[in-house]
């Protein structure tokens, strides 16, 4: 299989690229390194079947006809069998600092990649997010839930960017017959996350490993569901390899719900840290609950997360050390 992975130097994208290469597939990794890191894919640069294009997905020039190569910056790539679109700032720190880039990646960038999939006959996987559910009024969140999102709130550049991307994928499928799936990814953690990216797991790990206090925002009772990155990659590959892929919208996440305060305590234990826990002001727009209904992934693919939180945190801590 020939796969184009947009955002392939990011946290999730790099793990996806590595897994594809180890399985014997060909990969073109596209990233402008605005939030991704070259060191994430350093071990892949000389791997057979892997190529890297330093480029912005908003500037991709699709092939003129099936069978012709696609221009990605200064790089030419043969038409892929599958396009996996993970190219977007995804942490609160990154998308707050780059709101227009975040919106462009999920609008213009999605449009360009969909054109590439259309002209090459490739399957298209759009990496959406649990943030499309906003601060949910339904719990846990099934794919049929429309969400509770503030279109002008402090997180709107990401939430609404992803919602527009989903709508665009749906329109391309109905207008051009592109075989596409939308994957709504819930909180994911693991090795290669930037410790400064603002998400709760690396923030707590960074503090615990340095002996600093862990800052729990609000009352700490807000909940999240944490999925280890290898489980996410396994789920993405199940979807990407589906020969009957067409119109699927599916949650991928770990339904084990954990409060932020409980997470802080577990990270202190797993690191053996003597750090304390201190309260901090809540982040504006932060949802109170987040938990996926993964029944569709179970029924269609037999997929369930395999790595529990304590094991995943242990692996992540070792990678940082």
C-alpha angles and dihedrals in degrees: 000000000000111000130187109204113195110201089021095152092058126097098271096027094057092052089049093050092049093050092049092050093047088053090055100255128136116247134193107193115202120191137144090206093232090134101354120083129228091218089064089070099029092112091053100053094093096033116122111256095019127112131169127213117194097211146121114251090221087069100050114130109211122220116275092227138000112290096026121114124255123234114230108178104301092339128095119208131186114239111283129226091223135019117206112194112203096139108127138096102264108179124080091241093053101043093043089054093043107033097152093045089051092052092045094050091054096042114028092022092051090048092053093048092047089053088052091051091047095052094043097041090237127156112249126218117190114200102217125167146237085247088083085076091058114190094348126226090190121066128230096019117240122194089252092064113105095207138228105257131164106222093200099035127116092270097042096107088065102031096046093037089059093043090053090048090054091051091049092051089051092050093049090051093052096039102039105017094243109169102233144163132197116215117195106206120205125206109315130186140172144110118341096033109138109249089220098049095105100240117131102246097053091039092055093042092050091051095045094048092050095044094246124137118270110239112218111197119225117342093328093236094108109112136223136176114231122208125190112236097241089059091053093049091050090052094047091051091050089056095041092051095050107117090198094051109146130137096347119158111186141167119229114191146106111270092207101115117210131177118236090240091053090049091054091053093048092050091052089052097046093048094044087230126162090213120135130221121244130182122248135184115279119254112250113254094013109154119237097219136024124174129142130230100219098179093118094054090049095049098042102037107012087239122156129159111264104189117075121213099259093049092046093048090049092053091047094050091052091051091053093047 
